[in-house]
Amino acid sequence: MSESAPRPTLEAVAARAGVSRATVSRVVNGFDGVREPLAERVRRAVDELGYVPNQAARSLVTRRHDAVAVIVAEPETRVFADPFFARQLRGISKELTAHDNQLVLLLTEDRDDHARVARYLAGGHVDGALVFSLHIDDPLPGLIQRAGLPTVFGGRPHWNGGEDGVRYVDTDNRGGARDAVRHLLSLGRSRIAHITGALDQTSAVDRLDGFRDVMADPDPALVEEGDFTAASGERAMRELLGRRPDLEAVFAGNDLMAAGALRALREHGRRVPDDVAVVGFDDMLPIAEQTEPPLTTVRQDIEEMGRLMARLLLRDLEPGTAPDETAGAGPSGVVLPVTLVRRASA
């Protein structure tokens, strides 16, 4: 059996390029101060020799691991079943990959998970963290703060109104809810119900607030809490029909709950949109196009939200960079716009 070829070393690259070992180190580790002709010679030698930097040694020099923790505050059964999370993770992954960073996925469901995540973050394995689907009583923000990691949150933070310098990316949830309800009113519907998401999450609270902005003083019997799953939308719709069989429309806090509501309406013999008009939130394809009838909904760019979270974090990890003003960002937050997509359900 033949022995494998020895792994190219930093010294071998320096000899091939005709420069010092220190010069090769600066180029490989991305530092400035090397003239471009010399840097190009080093890069060419790296390619010719197939040199791959030793990550452990590189981390000692750069103090970077080129790895980012992505923390989803949900059980794995939901993360891998709800397409929302797949889209957001895809946006994050694309941005991190484009900058040669690794994604480390961490899921939390109970206190044991929080302790495990806290130990991992404190162990110095990653450069920063991206966190989304937080619940109001979640200890994660405190654990991350104690670990001293740069962090960007997906969704408006619930503490201090998000005005304490916390970095976050969110969607205009309140404005999107207002658009949905105004559309239903424009169709001549006045008895409009709302199926909320889990009200320990700011996205659900903001959408409920948008509903109330337009409906002014809505009948409490026309509001039912779900948890962003199709099953909860179906259950909530049955509850609403039991309390207010005369309802004319429903705004569901996401497309999965809207799909569940459509099932319940069919079971009760209600025609959509003739008897009850339905609007969702997300524009989650292919779900929104494959419901019967196809779903009118509020579109948010979930993948872009993930991409911007990663971009903001990577900018924060580069020394001397200014805050990103992308998409109207202030010093701490980016709020992405939404659009109403009209289909057959309303």
C-alpha positions, 0 to 999 in steps of 0.5 A, spaced: 500 500 500 503 506 497 503 512 502 499 518 501 503 524 499 505 529 505 500 535 506 503 541 503 506 546 509 506 553 509 514 553 508 512 549 502 508 555 499 513 560 501 518 556 497 514 556 491 512 563 491 519 565 493 517 569 499 517 569 507 513 564 511 510 570 514 508 573 508 504 567 506 501 567 513 498 574 512 495 572 505 492 566 507 489 569 513 486 575 510 491 580 513 492 587 509 499 589 508 502 585 502 503 588 495 498 585 490 504 582 486 506 578 492 499 576 494 498 573 487 504 569 487 502 566 494 495 565 491 498 561 485 503 557 489 497 555 494 493 553 488 499 549 485 500 545 491 493 544 494 495 547 500 489 547 505 490 552 512 490 548 518 484 551 521 486 550 529 492 554 527 489 559 523 484 560 529 490 562 533 492 567 529 486 570 526 482 569 533 476 567 528 473 560 527 469 561 521 463 558 524 456 561 526 451 558 531 444 558 528 439 557 534 432 555 533 428 556 539 423 550 537 423 542 538 426 539 532 419 536 530 417 543 528 423 545 525 423 539 520 416 540 519 415 547 518 417 550 511 418 557 514 424 554 518 427 551 511 427 557 508 430 561 513 436 556 514 437 556 506 438 564 506 442 564 512 446 558 509 447 561 502 450 568 505 455 564 510 457 559 505 459 565 500 463 568 506 466 561 507 463 560 514 460 554 517 453 553 519 452 550 526 445 548 527 443 548 535 435 546 537 432 548 544 426 544 546 427 544 554 432 546 560 437 541 558 437 543 551 439 550 554 444 548 558 447 544 553 447 550 548 450 555 553 456 550 554 457 550 547 457 557 546 461 558 552 466 553 549 469 558 544 467 554 538 463 559 534 464 567 532 457 569 533 450 567 533 444 567 529 437 566 533 430 566 531 423 563 533 424 566 540 419 566 546 418 571 551 420 567 557 426 564 553 433 564 557 437 564 550 438 571 550 441 571 557 445 565 556 448 568 549 450 575 553 454 571 558 458 567 552 459 574 550 458 572 542 456 577 537 448 576 535 443 577 531 436 576 532 430 574 527 424 577 529 423 584 533 426 583 540 421 583 546 425 586 551 426 594 551 422 595 545 428 592 541 432 599 542 438 597 546 442 596 541 440 589 539 441 587 532 435 584 529 432 583 522 424 582 522 418 583 517 413 588 517 408 584 521 403 589 524 403 593 517 402 586 513 396 584 518 393 591 517 393 590 509 390 583 510 384 586 514 383 592 510 383 587 504 377 583 507 373 590 509 374 592 501 370 585 499 364 588 504 366 583 510 365 586 516 365 580 521 372 578 521 375 573 525 383 572 527 387 566 528 393 568 532 400 565 532 403 563 539 402 570 543 409 569 546 412 571 540 413 578 538 411 576 530 404 574 533 403 579 537 405 584 532 400 581 527 394 581 532 396 589 534 395 590 526 388 586 526 386 591 532 389 597 528 384 596 523 378 593 527 378 598 532 374 594 538 374 587 535 369 582 538 373 578 543 369 572 540 372 573 533 379 572 536 382 565 537 390 563 539 393 558 535 401 556 535 403 557 527 401 549 526 396 547 521 392 543 526 392 549 531 389 553 525 383 547 524 382 547 531 381 555 532 377 555 526 372 550 529 372 554 535 370 560 532 365 557 528 362 555 534 362 562 537 360 566 531 357 562 526 355 568 522 363 570 521 364 572 514 372 572 513 378 570 517 385 572 517 390 567 519 397 569 522 400 564 517 399 560 511 399 553 515 394 556 520 390 558 514 390 551 510 388 548 517 382 553 517 380 552 510 379 544 512 375 546 518 371 551 513 370 545 508 368 540 514 362 545 516 360 546 509 362 553 508 364 555 501 370 560 500 370 565 499 363 566 498 361 564 505 367 566 508 373 569 505 380 567 508 387 571 508 394 568 510 401 570 512 407 568 509 406 566 502 409 560 503 410 556 496 407 551 494 402 551 500 399 558 498 398 555 491 396 548 493 390 550 498 383 549 495 382 555 493 389 558 492 390 562 498 390 570 498 396 572 503 401 577 505 408 575 502 414 576 507 421 574 504 423 569 509 429 567 505 432 574 505 430 575 512 435 569 513 440 572 508 440 579 512 441 576 519 447 572 516 450 579 513 449 583 519 453 578 523 458 577 518 459 585 518 459 585 526 465 580 526 469 584 521 473 590 525 472 597 524 465 596 520 459 601 520 452 599 521 449 596 515 443 601 512 440 595 508 433 596 507 432 602 511 436 599 517 437 603 523 443 602 528 440 596 530 434 593 526 432 591 519 424 591 518 423 588 511 417 590 507 411 585 505 406 585 500 399 582 499 398 577 494 391 576 491 388 569 490 382 566 490 380 565 497 379 572 498 
